[in-house]
Amino acid sequence: MAHLLQSDILLLFLLLSLHVIIIAQENESNIIRPPSSLYAGKHPSSWPSSSGYFRFGFYPQGNEYAVGIWLVGRSENTTVWTANRDDPPVSSNATLEFTTQGILHLRTEDGMEKIIANLARSVSVDSASMLDTGNFVLYSHQLESNTNSHKWQILNDVCDAKGQCGLNSYCSSRGKDAECYCYPGFTFIDENSKSLGCSQNFTIDGCVARKDLVIHYNITTLDNMYWAGDPYSAKPNLEKEDCMKACQEDCSCGGVLYSDRKSCRMYRLPLKYGKRHGNITTTAFIKCILGSTISPPPETSQILISEGNQSLILTMGLSLGSVTSLCFVIAICSFLLYRHRLQNYKKLLENKSSVLTEQFTLRSFTFDELDEATHGFQDELGKGSFGTVYKGILPGDGKSKTIAVKRLEKVNEGETDQIRTEMTVIGRTNHRNLVRLLGFCVEGSRKLLVYEYLGNGSLANFLFNMNKRSVWKERARIALDVAKGILYLHEECEGCIIHCNLKPHNILLDDSLTAKISDFGLAKLLRPNQTCSTPRTKGTAWYSAPEWQSSGLVSVKVDVYSFGVILLEIICCRSNIEVQVSSADEILLSTWVYSCFIGGELNKLVVGEEEVDMKMVERFVKVGLWCIQDDPNLRPPMKNVILMLEGTMTIPVPPSPSLLL
């Protein structure tokens, strides 16, 4: 009997020891030890998190690569963070190295090194890891406590990692920890796996827009909220109560983001990548049916996302050695069994998302349809670098739609598949400050794009061809609109889109004078001798960065330069070069603006205007002068441009610009 008892104890001890080894190996497999390297054009190109949901390393941008973190999707990936986002992508020969000194740096094909993480020499770094929180961290091992402590991490806020919480839920951080919550009127798809997101706990029979819907819906307010995506409707200058009512009366409205500037932005469901944090100034209005269950977020609950807990789990796993660990073994086995179910839920959720995505695909038109819509391409709206634009009327179910049809004239022949691919990428861009692409036509040599029609014409007409000078507040708002559109193209859409041809002529205004950028993404479709390596017209050259004109170098800073020129034109309501001026000093706008800035005579730039905020004028002038610096490294990224224009970032005194014409 005693012998059997000893055998049982020995067997149990062996099982526990085996479990400890397995746990250690699983954790060790996700630990990156220096020296380690990743390669842009071959395996290994990335380091995965333990679940495989997140990866850190090289991801493709066209035919080149960028370094970042992304959420792995079934059909496409979602970028969480990009290193050196202002720099151009690198070639397939680039490497990412994690050295024995604890330095993480990118080595390009030409031998240049770009530091991503470099701690002080006094700080020792022993390992790195891509966590399931979407964060990449560097560790230092503490011998005294046998634990790993964080020494550096990419994301300071865990909730900055997109995909932590599923559709119709939001992430709320508490230091290094964070948790997912459902919006009011929604419940978790699975309480034990909150990252799967939430579903409505009520149903809606049909969707009919009528005012009596107000009595059927309740609006719940959540302060300090934000979620990703662009609204299907944006209503300016609305009081809170009016904004809530507008959402109640609109059956398509699932939620609203309301700002202190009385901007009411309405969104359809599902809401994705929600985040709640004290430094977020927008307020969310969530619509749910009266009588549905609404449970406020609990004060305390189980932490779903915790970076600190991962080190604790590792320590506990390695220190198991007693009989009490049997409970932990059972829990791990249960988790492995449940993980299979989790994958099924994830596939179900992704299938649901793919159905939603299909609703927003571009329409493919026939040439005959567009020929009929434009009455044989008779009503010409304008002509640009890419082709001629015509006005058309598209018939619909009881209501026709005015469209703008661009007939491309300099597109590569025989690359229909590439054109369709590029059009799909452009079509997936969705921002209030971009002209919306509705569809396209590719039939042999005939290639056309169909855009939404904007009745107020171009920014060039608004600034230069009006008998009456426009109001300063309107121009300031337009400048911010343009900046936000460029930021979206550079950092927030699928892949970085460099416009290469920004000028007032391809910035259009809608009925409420909201600025919308057009012609973005078309540079890839031009013939080899018409790429964005050289300016195409003299008019374009006025807005072209020096490095573009002299050596054909293209980066996001090319667009920053163009925006700087446009910003100065918006301030002064005149073009960059004018001959009919009172003195020779005023011919070149940038020279005149800088002279007025240094001489403290900015009032000359807005002479004759009423209700002008001169502090704002000075702020805008300084930003414009920084944007048109010869050295691309001196030009600020668009994110900083917006912060400086809004007055939330200090602007140093800019040096004198030196323009090449």
C-alpha positions in Angstrom: 0.0 0.0 0.0 2.8 2.4 0.9 4.6 1.4 -2.3 1.5 2.3 -4.3 1.1 5.6 -2.5 4.8 6.4 -3.3 4.2 5.5 -6.9 1.2 7.7 -7.2 3.1 10.6 -5.6 6.0 10.1 -7.9 3.7 10.0 -11.0 2.0 13.2 -9.8 5.4 14.8 -9.3 6.5 13.8 -12.8 3.2 15.2 -14.3 3.7 18.5 -12.5 7.4 18.6 -13.6 6.4 17.9 -17.2 3.8 20.7 -16.9 6.4 23.1 -15.6 8.7 22.3 -18.5 5.8 22.8 -21.0 4.8 26.1 -19.4 8.4 27.3 -19.5 8.9 26.3 -23.1 5.6 28.0 -24.1 6.7 31.2 -22.4 10.2 30.8 -23.7 9.0 30.4 -27.3 7.6 33.9 -27.1 10.7 35.4 -25.6 13.2 37.0 -28.0 16.8 36.8 -26.9 19.5 39.0 -28.4 21.1 38.8 -30.8 18.1 38.3 -33.1 17.2 39.6 -36.5 14.2 40.0 -38.8 14.4 40.3 -42.6 12.1 42.3 -44.9 12.3 40.0 -47.9 12.6 36.5 -46.2 11.8 34.4 -43.2 11.7 35.4 -40.4 10.1 38.7 -41.1 8.1 39.1 -37.9 7.8 38.0 -34.3 4.3 36.8 -33.3 2.5 37.2 -30.0 1.7 33.9 -28.1 -1.8 33.8 -29.5 -0.7 34.7 -33.0 -3.2 37.6 -33.1 -0.5 40.3 -33.2 2.9 40.5 -35.0 5.9 42.9 -34.8 8.2 43.2 -37.8 8.2 44.0 -41.5 4.9 44.4 -43.3 4.5 45.2 -47.0 3.8 48.7 -48.4 3.4 48.2 -52.1 6.6 46.6 -53.3 8.6 47.8 -50.2 8.3 47.3 -46.5 7.7 49.2 -43.2 8.3 48.2 -39.6 5.3 48.0 -37.3 2.8 46.1 -35.2 -0.3 44.7 -36.8 -3.4 42.8 -35.9 -3.6 39.6 -38.0 -6.9 39.4 -39.9 -8.5 36.7 -41.9 -8.7 38.7 -45.1 -6.5 41.7 -44.3 -4.3 43.0 -41.4 -4.9 46.1 -39.3 -1.9 48.2 -38.6 -1.6 49.2 -34.9 1.7 51.1 -35.0 4.4 52.0 -37.6 8.0 53.0 -36.8 9.5 56.0 -38.5 6.2 56.7 -40.3 7.5 59.9 -41.8 10.3 58.0 -43.7 9.8 56.2 -47.0 9.4 52.4 -46.9 12.6 50.2 -47.1 13.6 47.6 -49.6 13.5 43.8 -49.3 17.2 43.8 -48.2 16.5 45.7 -45.0 17.0 44.0 -41.6 15.7 44.7 -38.1 18.3 43.8 -35.4 17.9 43.3 -31.7 21.5 43.5 -30.4 23.2 42.2 -27.3 23.4 45.8 -26.1 19.6 45.9 -26.0 19.4 48.2 -29.0 16.6 47.7 -31.5 17.5 49.3 -34.9 16.6 49.1 -38.6 19.4 48.7 -41.0 18.6 49.7 -44.6 20.1 48.5 -47.9 22.5 51.4 -48.1 23.9 50.7 -44.6 22.0 53.5 -42.8 20.8 52.7 -39.2 17.6 54.0 -37.8 17.1 53.5 -34.0 13.8 52.2 -32.8 14.7 51.6 -29.2 18.0 52.6 -27.5 18.0 52.6 -23.7 20.6 54.2 -21.4 23.8 52.2 -21.0 23.1 51.7 -17.3 19.9 49.8 -18.3 20.5 46.1 -19.2 18.1 44.5 -21.6 17.9 40.7 -21.6 14.9 39.9 -23.8 12.0 41.2 -25.8 8.5 40.0 -26.4 5.4 40.7 -28.6 2.5 40.5 -26.2 -1.1 39.6 -26.8 -2.0 43.1 -25.7 -0.6 44.4 -29.0 2.5 45.8 -27.3 6.1 45.1 -28.0 8.3 45.4 -24.9 12.0 45.1 -23.8 12.7 43.3 -20.5 15.4 43.3 -17.9 15.6 40.2 -15.7 15.7 40.8 -11.9 17.8 38.1 -10.2 16.5 39.0 -6.7 12.9 38.4 -7.5 13.4 36.1 -10.6 11.0 38.3 -12.6 11.1 40.3 -15.8 10.6 44.1 -15.5 9.6 46.3 -18.4 12.3 48.7 -19.5 10.8 50.0 -22.7 7.5 49.5 -24.7 6.2 50.8 -27.9 2.6 51.6 -26.7 2.3 53.6 -23.5 -1.4 53.0 -23.4 -2.5 49.4 -23.9 -5.8 50.6 -25.5 -3.8 52.1 -28.4 -3.6 48.6 -29.8 -6.5 48.2 -32.2 -8.3 44.9 -31.9 -8.0 44.4 -28.2 -11.7 44.7 -27.9 -14.2 43.5 -30.6 -17.0 45.2 -32.4 -19.4 47.3 -30.4 -17.2 47.4 -27.4 -14.5 49.8 -26.1 -11.2 49.6 -24.2 -10.6 51.5 -21.0 -7.1 51.5 -19.5 -6.0 51.7 -15.9 -2.2 52.1 -15.9 -0.7 49.1 -17.6 -3.9 47.2 -17.5 -7.1 47.6 -19.5 -10.5 46.1 -19.9 -13.2 45.7 -22.5 -16.7 47.0 -21.9 -19.9 46.8 -24.0 -21.7 49.9 -25.1 -25.0 50.5 -23.4 -27.7 48.3 -24.9 -25.1 45.6 -25.9 -23.9 42.4 -24.3 -20.8 40.4 -24.7 -20.9 37.6 -27.3 -19.0 35.5 -24.8 -18.5 36.7 -21.2 -15.4 34.5 -20.9 -13.8 36.0 -24.0 -14.6 39.7 -24.0 -12.3 40.4 -26.9 -14.9 38.8 -29.3 -17.0 42.0 -28.9 -20.6 42.7 -28.2 -24.0 42.3 -29.8 -27.2 44.2 -29.4 -29.6 42.9 -26.7 -32.5 44.3 -28.7 -33.7 43.9 -32.3 -35.0 46.5 -34.8 -37.8 45.6 -37.2 -36.9 47.4 -40.4 -35.5 50.9 -40.8 -37.9 53.7 -41.6 -36.7 57.3 -41.0 -39.5 59.1 -39.2 -39.6 61.5 -36.3 -41.8 59.2 -34.1 -38.7 57.0 -33.7 -37.6 59.4 -30.9 -40.1 57.9 -28.5 -38.7 54.3 -29.1 -35.1 55.0 -28.5 -33.0 56.0 -25.6 -29.7 57.9 -25.8 -26.9 57.1 -23.2 -24.0 59.5 -22.8 -20.4 58.3 -22.3 -17.8 61.0 -21.7 -14.1 60.8 -22.9 -14.9 58.4 -25.8 -13.5 57.8 -29.2 -13.8 55.1 -31.9 -12.3 54.6 -35.3 -13.8 55.1 -38.7 -15.5 58.0 -40.5 -19.0 59.2 -39.9 -21.7 58.7 -42.6 -23.0 62.1 -41.6 -21.4 65.2 -39.9 -23.6 68.0 -38.8 -21.7 71.2 -37.6 -22.9 73.7 -35.0 -25.5 71.5 -33.2 -26.3 71.7 -29.6 -26.1 68.5 -27.6 -29.8 68.0 -27.4 -30.2 68.6 -31.1 -27.4 66.2 -31.9 -29.1 63.5 -29.7 -32.4 64.1 -31.4 -30.9 63.9 -34.9 -29.5 60.4 -34.0 -32.9 59.3 -32.5 -34.7 60.3 -35.7 -32.2 58.6 -38.0 -32.6 54.8 -38.1 -29.1 54.4 -39.5 -27.5 56.0 -36.5 -26.0 53.7 -34.0 -23.8 56.2 -32.2 -22.5 59.7 -32.2 -19.2 61.4 -31.3 -19.9 65.0 -30.1 -17.1 67.5 -29.6 -16.9 70.8 -27.7 -16.9 72.6 -31.0 -20.5 71.4 -31.5 -19.6 68.9 -34.2 -22.1 66.1 -34.4 -20.7 63.0 -36.2 -23.0 60.1 -36.7 -21.9 56.5 -37.2 -23.5 53.3 -38.3 -23.1 50.0 -36.4 -20.8 48.2 -35.8 -18.6 50.6 -33.9 -15.0 49.4 -33.9 -11.7 50.2 -32.0 -13.5 52.1 -29.2 -11.4 53.7 -26.5 -12.2 55.6 -23.4 -9.6 57.8 -21.6 -9.5 60.9 -19.5 -7.6 62.9 -22.1 -10.2 62.3 -24.9 -12.4 65.3 -25.2 -15.2 63.9 -27.4 -18.5 62.6 -25.9 -20.3 59.5 -27.2 -24.1 59.2 -27.6 -25.2 55.6 -27.9 -28.6 54.8 -29.1 -30.6 51.8 -27.9 -34.2 50.8 -27.8 -36.3 51.8 -24.7 -36.7 48.9 -22.3 -33.5 47.2 -23.3 -31.1 46.1 -20.6 -28.4 48.7 -20.0 -25.7 47.8 -17.5 -23.1 50.4 -16.7 -19.5 49.3 -16.6 -18.7 47.7 -13.2 -16.3 49.5 -10.9 -14.1 46.4 -10.5 -14.0 43.2 -12.6 -11.6 40.7 -13.9 -8.8 42.3 -15.9 -8.8 41.1 -19.5 -5.7 42.8 -20.8 -2.7 43.0 -18.5 0.9 43.3 -19.4 2.1 43.1 -15.8 0.2 39.8 -15.4 2.3 38.1 -18.1 5.5 38.3 -16.0 3.5 37.1 -13.0 2.2 34.1 -15.0 5.7 33.2 -16.1 7.1 33.4 -12.6 4.3 31.2 -11.2 4.7 28.7 -14.0 8.4 28.3 -13.4 8.0 28.0 -9.6 5.4 25.3 -9.6 6.5 22.2 -7.6 3.9 21.5 -5.1 0.8 19.4 -5.1 -1.4 22.5 -5.0 -0.4 23.2 -8.6 -2.6 20.4 -9.7 -5.5 22.9 -9.8 -3.5 25.1 -12.1 -2.8 22.1 -14.4 -6.6 21.5 -14.6 -7.2 25.2 -15.4 -4.6 25.1 -18.2 -6.2 22.0 -19.7 -9.6 23.7 -19.5 -8.1 26.8 -21.2 -6.7 24.6 -24.1 -10.1 23.0 -24.6 -11.8 26.3 -24.6 -9.3 27.8 -27.0 -10.7 25.7 -29.8 -14.1 27.2 -29.2 -12.6 30.7 -29.1 -11.2 30.1 -32.6 -14.7 29.2 -33.8 -16.1 32.4 -32.3 -13.4 34.4 -33.9 -14.1 32.9 -37.4 -17.8 33.6 -36.9 -17.1 37.2 -36.0 -14.7 37.7 -39.0 -17.3 36.2 -41.4 -19.8 38.8 -40.0 -17.3 41.6 -40.6 -16.6 40.4 -44.1 -20.3 40.6 -45.0 -20.3 44.2 -43.7 -17.2 45.0 -45.8 -18.8 43.7 -49.0 -21.5 46.4 -48.7 -18.9 49.1 -49.3 -17.3 47.7 -52.5 -17.0 50.0 -55.5 -19.5 49.8 -58.4 -18.1 48.8 -61.7 -19.7 50.9 -64.5 -19.9 50.2 -68.2 -18.7 52.9 -70.6 -22.2 53.1 -72.1 -23.7 53.8 -68.7 -21.3 56.7 -68.1 -21.6 58.0 -71.7 -25.4 58.1 -71.1 -25.0 59.7 -67.6 -22.8 62.5 -69.0 -24.8 63.0 -72.2 -21.8 62.1 -74.3 -19.3 63.8 -72.0 -20.6 67.3 -72.9 -20.6 69.2 -69.5 -16.9 69.7 -68.7 -16.2 70.7 -65.1 -12.5 71.0 -65.5 -9.2 69.5 -66.7 -6.3 68.4 -64.6 -3.1 66.4 -64.7 -4.9 63.0 -64.8 -7.6 63.8 -67.3 -10.9 65.7 -67.9 -13.8 65.8 -65.4 -17.4 65.8 -66.6 -20.7 66.3 -64.8 -23.2 63.5 -65.0 -26.6 62.4 -63.7 -26.9 58.8 -62.5 -30.5 57.5 -62.4 -31.7 55.8 -59.3 -34.8 54.4 -57.6 -37.0 57.4 -57.8 -34.1 59.9 -57.3 -31.2 60.7 -59.5 -27.7 61.4 -58.3 -25.3 64.0 -59.6 -21.8 62.6 -60.2 -18.4 63.8 -61.5 -16.8 61.5 -64.0 -13.0 61.7 -64.6 -11.8 60.3 -67.9 -8.2 59.2 -67.3 -5.8 60.1 -70.2 -2.3 59.0 -69.1 -2.9 55.6 -67.6 -0.6 52.6 -68.2 -2.1 50.4 -71.0 -2.6 46.6 -70.5 -2.6 46.7 -66.7 -6.3 46.2 -66.0 -5.8 44.0 -62.9 -3.4 46.5 -61.3 -5.9 49.4 -62.0 -8.7 47.4 -60.5 -6.6 46.7 -57.4 -5.5 50.3 -57.0 -9.1 51.5 -57.4 -10.2 49.0 -54.7 -7.6 50.5 -52.4 -8.6 54.0 -53.2 -12.3 53.0 -52.8 -11.6 51.8 -49.2 -10.5 55.2 -48.2 -13.3 56.9 -46.2 -12.8 60.3 -44.7 -14.9 63.4 -44.6 -12.1 65.4 -46.1 -11.5 63.2 -49.1 -13.7 63.2 -52.2 -15.5 59.9 -52.2 -14.9 57.4 -55.1 -18.2 55.8 -56.1 -17.0 53.5 -58.9 -14.9 53.0 -62.0 -15.0 51.8 -65.6 -12.2 49.8 -67.2 -12.9 48.8 -70.8 -9.8 48.4 -72.9 -8.1 51.8 -73.3 -11.1 53.6 -71.7 -10.6 54.1 -68.0 -12.9 56.3 -66.0 -13.5 57.1 -62.3 -16.9 58.1 -60.8 -16.8 60.5 -57.8 -19.3 62.3 -55.7 -20.2 65.7 -57.1 -19.3 68.8 -55.1 -21.1 71.9 -56.2 -18.9 74.6 -54.7 -16.0 74.0 -57.0 -12.3 74.1 -56.1 -10.4 75.8 -53.4 -8.6 77.7 -56.2 -11.8 79.3 -57.3 -12.8 80.0 -53.7 -9.5 81.8 -53.0 -8.5 83.5 -56.2 -11.6 84.0 -58.4 -14.1 85.5 -56.0 -15.1 89.1 -56.2 -15.4 89.3 -52.4 -12.7 88.1 -50.1 -13.8 85.1 -48.1 -14.2 85.2 -44.3 -11.1 84.3 -42.2 -12.9 81.8 -40.0 -14.0 79.9 -43.1 -10.5 79.8 -44.5 -9.1 78.7 -41.2 -11.6 75.8 -41.0 -10.8 74.8 -44.6 -7.0 74.7 -43.8 -7.7 72.3 -40.9 -9.9 70.2 -43.2 -7.1 69.9 -45.7 -4.6 69.0 -43.0 -6.8 66.3 -41.6 -7.4 64.8 -45.1 -3.6 64.6 -45.7 -3.0 63.0 -42.2 -5.6 60.3 -43.1 -3.8 59.5 -46.3 -0.4 59.3 -44.6 -1.2 57.5 -41.4 -4.8 56.3 -41.0 -5.9 54.6 -44.2 -4.9 51.2 -45.6 -1.2 51.8 -46.4 0.4 55.2 -46.8 -0.8 57.2 -49.7 1.4 60.1 -50.9 -0.6 62.4 -53.0 2.3 64.0 -55.0 0.0 66.6 -56.6 -1.6 68.7 -53.8 -2.7 72.1 -54.9 -5.9 74.2 -54.5 -7.2 73.1 -57.9 -7.7 69.5 -56.7 -9.2 70.4 -53.3 -12.9 70.7 -53.6 -15.6 72.3 -51.4 -19.1 70.8 -50.7 -22.2 72.8 -49.9 -21.1 73.5 -46.4 -17.6 74.5 -47.5 -16.0 71.4 -46.1 -12.8 70.8 -48.0 -12.3 67.5 -49.7 -9.0 66.3 -51.4 -9.3 64.7 -54.8 -6.9 62.9 -57.1 -5.3 61.0 -54.2 -3.8 57.6 -55.0 -3.7 58.2 -58.8 0.0 58.6 -59.1 0.5 54.8 -59.2 -1.7 54.5 -62.3 0.4 56.9 -64.5 2.7 55.9 -67.3 6.4 55.5 -66.3 7.3 58.9 -67.7 4.3 60.5 -65.8 5.0 59.2 -62.3 5.2 61.4 -59.3 9.0 61.6 -59.7 8.7 64.8 -61.7 6.3 67.7 -61.6 4.0 67.6 -64.6 3.1 71.3 -65.1 4.4 74.7 -64.2 1.4 75.2 -61.9 2.2 72.0 -60.1 5.9 73.0 -59.7 4.9 75.9 -57.6 3.7 73.4 -55.0 6.5 70.9 -55.4 9.2 70.3 -52.8 12.8 71.0 -53.8 13.9 67.4 -53.4 11.1 66.3 -55.7 12.1 68.8 -58.4 15.9 68.2 -58.2 16.3 64.5 -57.6 12.8 62.9 -57.7 12.9 61.9 -54.0 9.4 61.2 -52.8 8.2 60.9 -49.2 5.3 62.1 -47.1 7.3 65.3 -46.6 6.5 66.2 -50.3 2.9 66.5 -49.3 3.8 68.5 -46.2 5.6 71.0 -48.4 2.7 71.4 -50.8 0.4 71.9 -47.8 2.6 74.7 -46.5 2.3 76.6 -49.8 -1.4 76.0 -49.8 -1.7 77.2 -46.2 0.1 80.5 -47.0 -2.3 81.0 -50.0 -5.3 80.4 -47.7 -4.0 82.9 -45.2 -3.4 85.6 -47.8 -6.2 84.8 -50.3 -3.7 84.9 -53.2 -1.6 82.5 -55.3 2.0 81.7 -54.5 3.3 83.8 -57.4 1.6 87.0 -58.5 3.0 89.7 -60.9 0.4 92.4 -60.4 1.5 93.5 -56.9 2.5 96.8 -55.4 6.2 95.9 -54.9 8.7 93.3 -56.2 8.9 91.9 -52.6 5.4 90.7 -52.9 5.8 88.6 -56.1 6.8 85.4 -54.3 4.3 84.8 -51.5 6.6 82.9 -49.1 9.3 85.6 -49.2 6.7 88.3 -48.5 5.0 86.3 -45.7 8.4 85.7 -44.0 9.3 89.4 -44.4 6.0 90.4 -42.7 6.5 87.8 -40.0 10.0 89.0 -39.1 9.0 92.7 -39.3 5.9 92.1 -37.1 3.6 93.3 -39.9 1.3 90.2 -40.2 -1.7 92.6 -40.5 -0.6 93.3 -44.1 -1.5 89.7 -45.0 -5.1 90.1 -44.0 -5.6 93.8 -44.6 -9.2 95.0 -44.9 -10.6 91.9 -43.2 -12.9 92.1 -40.1 -12.9 89.8 -37.1 -9.5 88.3 -37.7 -7.8 86.5 -34.8 -4.2 87.8 -35.3 -2.8 85.2 -32.8 -4.3 82.5 -35.0 -2.9 84.2 -38.1 0.6 84.2 -36.6 0.2 80.5 -35.6 -0.9 79.6 -39.2 2.0 81.6 -40.7 4.6 79.9 -38.5 3.2 76.5 -39.4 3.2 77.3 -43.1 6.9 78.5 -43.0 8.0 75.4 -41.2 6.2 73.2 -43.9 8.1 74.8 -46.8 11.6 74.4 -45.4 14.1 73.1 -48.0 15.3 70.4 -45.7 12.5 67.7 -45.5 13.7 66.7 -42.0 12.7 70.2 -40.8 9.2 69.9 -42.0 6.8 68.6 -39.3 4.7 65.5 -39.8 1.0 66.2 -40.5 -0.1 65.1 -37.0 2.1 67.8 -35.5 0.9 70.3 -38.1 -2.7 69.8 -36.9 -1.7 70.1 -33.3 0.1 73.4 -34.0 -2.7 74.8 -36.1 -5.2 74.0 -33.3 -2.9 75.7 -30.8 -2.1 72.7 -28.6 1.6 72.4 -29.5 4.2 75.1 -29.1 5.6 76.4 -32.4 9.2 77.6 -32.4 10.3 80.5 -34.6 10.8 79.1 -38.2 14.0 79.9 -40.2 13.8 81.6 -43.5 12.6 79.4 -46.3 14.6 79.1 -49.5 12.4 78.0 -52.4 13.6 76.5 -55.7 11.3 77.5 -58.6 
